[in-house]
Amino acid sequence: MKTKVEVYPADEQENGGFWVCVCIHVGSYYKHMEKSRIHCLDKQAVADATWNALHHKVCPECGHVFSTHGWEGIDVHWRANHEHIISYEDAWKLISKDKYVDVMLASAE
């Protein structure tokens, strides 16, 4: 799954700083995963959040960035947040083969 990260400034009402947002490649564009964006107050926090998003596994449904241990915790995360979309067992078959986005995009057409 191709991902990228976008960084943009937070306004004064959001206490300034920056937002780091994971974007997942979907068809011909990148989908912004707004629900899992991270608010960073300084440039070091931006660098850390960006590095984590680009080097760790990312949930293809919501953009949640997992820990340094690969897909550890995806079963609990999926069942708590996405089971209503597709069962964890069926989703994992696709995610583990890097086919989730392609199959879900094709089924939506």
C-alpha positions as CSV (number, residue, x, y, z in Angstrom):
1,M,0.0,0.0,0.0
2,K,1.4,3.3,-1.0
3,T,1.2,6.1,1.6
4,K,2.4,9.6,1.9
5,V,2.2,12.3,4.6
6,E,1.0,15.8,4.3
7,V,1.9,18.5,6.8
8,Y,0.0,21.7,7.2
9,P,-0.2,24.5,9.8
10,A,-2.8,24.4,12.5
11,D,-4.6,27.7,13.2
12,E,-4.4,29.7,16.5
13,Q,-7.7,28.2,17.7
14,E,-6.0,24.8,17.5
15,N,-3.0,26.1,19.6
16,G,-0.8,26.6,16.5
17,G,1.7,24.0,15.5
18,F,1.1,21.6,12.6
19,W,-1.1,18.7,11.5
20,V,0.5,15.6,10.2
21,C,-2.0,13.6,8.0
22,V,-1.5,10.1,6.5
23,C,-2.7,9.8,3.0
24,I,-3.4,6.4,1.4
25,H,-3.1,5.8,-2.4
26,V,-6.6,4.9,-3.7
27,G,-7.0,4.5,-7.4
28,S,-5.8,7.7,-9.0
29,Y,-5.5,9.9,-5.9
30,Y,-4.4,9.9,-2.2
31,K,-7.2,9.8,0.4
32,H,-6.6,12.0,3.4
33,M,-7.1,10.0,6.6
34,E,-8.3,13.0,8.6
35,K,-9.6,11.0,11.6
36,S,-6.0,9.9,12.4
37,R,-4.2,13.1,11.8
38,I,-1.7,14.1,14.5
39,H,-1.3,17.6,16.1
40,C,2.3,18.5,16.6
41,L,3.5,21.6,18.4
42,D,7.1,21.7,17.2
43,K,9.2,20.6,14.2
44,Q,10.7,17.6,16.0
45,A,7.2,16.2,16.7
46,V,6.4,16.7,13.0
47,A,9.5,14.8,12.0
48,D,8.7,12.0,14.4
49,A,5.1,11.7,13.3
50,T,6.1,11.8,9.7
51,W,8.8,9.1,10.1
52,N,6.4,6.8,12.0
53,A,3.7,7.2,9.4
54,L,6.1,6.4,6.5
55,H,7.9,3.5,8.2
56,H,5.2,1.7,10.1
57,K,2.1,-0.2,9.0
58,V,-1.0,1.9,8.4
59,C,-4.6,0.8,8.7
60,P,-6.0,0.9,5.1
61,E,-9.5,1.9,6.4
62,C,-8.7,4.8,8.8
63,G,-5.0,5.6,8.6
64,H,-4.2,4.5,12.1
65,V,-0.4,4.1,12.4
66,F,0.6,0.9,14.2
67,S,3.7,0.5,16.5
68,T,7.1,-0.6,15.4
69,H,6.0,-4.2,15.5
70,G,4.4,-4.5,12.1
71,W,0.7,-5.3,12.2
72,E,0.7,-6.0,15.9
73,G,-2.7,-5.0,17.3
74,I,-4.6,-4.9,14.0
75,D,-7.0,-7.6,15.1
76,V,-8.2,-5.6,18.1
77,H,-8.1,-2.3,16.2
78,W,-10.1,-3.8,13.3
79,R,-12.7,-5.5,15.4
80,A,-13.3,-2.3,17.5
81,N,-13.5,0.1,14.5
82,H,-14.1,-1.6,11.2
83,E,-15.9,-4.9,11.8
84,H,-19.1,-3.3,10.4
85,I,-17.4,-2.8,7.0
86,I,-15.9,-6.2,6.6
87,S,-15.0,-9.0,9.0
88,Y,-11.4,-9.0,10.4
89,E,-10.8,-12.4,8.9
90,D,-11.8,-11.3,5.4
91,A,-10.0,-8.0,5.7
92,W,-6.8,-9.6,7.0
93,K,-6.7,-11.9,3.9
94,L,-6.6,-8.8,1.8
95,I,-4.4,-6.6,4.0
96,S,-1.7,-9.3,4.4
97,K,-1.5,-9.5,0.5
98,D,-1.6,-5.7,0.1
99,K,-4.9,-6.0,-1.8
100,Y,-7.4,-4.4,0.6
101,V,-7.6,-1.0,-1.1
102,D,-7.8,-2.5,-4.6
103,V,-10.5,-5.0,-3.8
104,M,-12.6,-2.5,-1.7
105,L,-12.3,0.2,-4.5
106,A,-13.4,-2.3,-7.1
107,S,-16.3,-3.5,-5.1
108,A,-17.5,0.2,-4.6
109,E,-17.7,0.7,-8.4
